[in-house]
Amino acid sequence: MKNKQFKGETLENKDIIDLLPYSEPFLFVDELEKVSENGISGTYTFQQDEFFYKGHFKDNPVTPGVILTECMAQIGVVCLGIFLLKDTEPENCSVALSNSTIDYYLPVLPGEKVKVVSEKVYFRFNKLKCNVKMFNAEEKLVCKGEISGMIKANE
């Protein structure tokens, strides 16, 4: 985002999404609902024509667990990390996931909207660790777990 200064300013939810290092077809964030120092929540709708449904599974498409984990990481760790870095220059940072432990309970089908809720466990020494949950439109738990990431300033 050229000509936009964030240092010392409050980031708007749309600004956070614009700063994500992803683009379609690998952007899994539609909207951020709540953002605070302690957590974040946001949504994504898995469109019927997503690239991964063609082969997972034949004649019975289901969202792969690795994609659900990626959605949870993008909303629950990367977006939160960008917000937590608002007093620096978040557009000059990158995030690398360092660990995830996820348990899956329900499938996510094409066309489903999910909500990700993340609570910060800690953010220190540029490592962000969060407890993350994903819910479907019926507010049933789809998956939950812990995701950690390292935030690094780009040279």
C-alpha positions in Angstrom: 0.0 0.0 0.0 1.9 3.0 -1.3 1.9 6.4 0.5 0.1 4.9 3.5 1.9 5.2 6.9 0.8 2.8 9.7 3.4 3.5 12.3 1.5 5.0 15.3 -1.9 4.8 13.5 -4.8 2.5 14.1 -5.1 -0.1 11.4 -8.5 -0.6 9.9 -9.6 -4.2 9.3 -9.5 -3.7 5.5 -5.9 -2.3 5.8 -4.9 -5.5 7.6 -6.3 -7.6 4.8 -4.5 -5.4 2.2 -1.2 -6.0 3.9 -1.5 -9.8 3.8 1.2 -11.5 1.7 -1.3 -13.6 -0.2 -3.5 -13.2 -3.3 -6.1 -15.3 -5.0 -6.3 -18.2 -5.3 -4.5 -18.6 -2.0 -6.1 -15.8 0.0 -8.5 -17.3 2.6 -9.7 -14.1 4.3 -12.9 -12.3 3.3 -13.6 -10.1 6.3 -12.2 -9.3 9.8 -15.0 -8.9 12.3 -13.1 -8.1 15.6 -9.5 -7.2 16.2 -7.8 -6.5 19.5 -4.4 -7.0 21.2 -5.7 -10.3 22.6 -7.3 -11.9 19.5 -9.1 -11.7 16.2 -12.1 -13.1 14.4 -12.8 -13.2 10.7 -14.7 -15.1 8.0 -14.1 -16.8 4.6 -16.5 -18.5 2.2 -15.1 -21.4 0.3 -16.4 -20.9 -3.3 -17.8 -23.7 -5.3 -15.1 -23.4 -7.9 -12.0 -23.4 -5.6 -9.1 -25.0 -7.4 -8.6 -27.8 -4.8 -12.1 -29.2 -5.1 -11.4 -30.8 -8.5 -9.4 -33.6 -7.0 -10.4 -33.7 -3.3 -12.4 -35.9 -3.4 -13.6 -37.2 -6.8 -17.4 -36.7 -7.0 -17.6 -35.7 -3.3 -15.6 -32.4 -2.8 -14.4 -31.6 0.7 -12.1 -28.8 1.7 -8.7 -30.3 2.5 -7.6 -30.1 6.2 -4.4 -28.3 5.1 -6.5 -25.6 3.5 -8.6 -25.2 6.7 -5.4 -24.9 8.6 -4.1 -22.2 6.2 -7.4 -20.3 6.5 -7.0 -20.4 10.3 -3.4 -19.3 10.1 -4.1 -16.4 7.7 -6.9 -15.0 9.9 -5.8 -16.1 13.4 -2.0 -15.6 13.2 -1.0 -13.5 10.2 -3.8 -10.9 10.4 -3.3 -10.7 14.2 0.5 -10.4 13.8 0.0 -7.5 11.3 -2.3 -5.8 13.9 0.2 -6.3 16.7 3.0 -4.8 14.6 0.9 -1.6 14.0 3.5 0.5 15.9 6.2 -0.7 13.5 6.0 -1.0 9.7 3.9 -4.2 9.1 4.1 -3.8 5.3 7.8 -4.6 5.7 7.4 -7.8 7.6 6.8 -11.5 6.7 5.3 -14.4 8.7 6.5 -18.0 8.6 4.4 -20.6 10.4 6.5 -22.5 12.8 4.1 -25.0 14.3 0.5 -26.1 14.2 -1.5 -28.8 16.0 -5.1 -29.0 14.7 -7.9 -31.4 15.5 -10.7 -31.7 12.9 -14.3 -32.5 13.7 -16.6 -31.6 10.7 -16.0 -31.3 7.0 -16.3 -28.0 5.1 -18.1 -28.3 1.8 -18.0 -26.1 -1.3 -20.0 -22.9 -0.7 -19.7 -23.0 3.1 -18.8 -19.9 5.1 -16.6 -20.4 8.1 -15.6 -18.1 11.0 -12.2 -18.2 12.6 -11.7 -17.1 16.2 -8.2 -16.7 17.5 -6.9 -15.9 21.0 -3.4 -14.8 21.6 -1.4 -17.1 23.9 1.7 -15.0 23.7 3.6 -12.6 21.5 7.3 -12.3 22.4 10.7 -12.3 20.7 8.7 -12.0 17.4 6.9 -15.3 17.9 3.1 -15.3 18.0 1.3 -18.3 19.4 -2.5 -18.5 19.3 -5.4 -20.9 20.1 -7.5 -21.0 17.0 -11.0 -22.3 16.4 -13.1 -22.6 13.2 -16.9 -22.7 13.2 -19.4 -23.3 10.3 -22.5 -21.2 9.6 -24.4 -23.2 12.2 -21.8 -22.2 14.8 -20.7 -25.8 15.1 -17.0 -26.4 15.8 -15.2 -27.5 12.6 -11.6 -27.7 13.9 -9.4 -26.2 16.6 -5.9 -26.1 17.7 -2.7 -24.2 18.3 -0.8 -22.3 15.6 2.5 -20.4 16.0 4.4 -18.2 13.7 7.5 -16.2 13.5 7.3 -12.5 12.4 10.4 -11.2 10.7 11.3 -7.8 9.4 12.3 -7.8 5.7 15.7 -6.5 4.9 
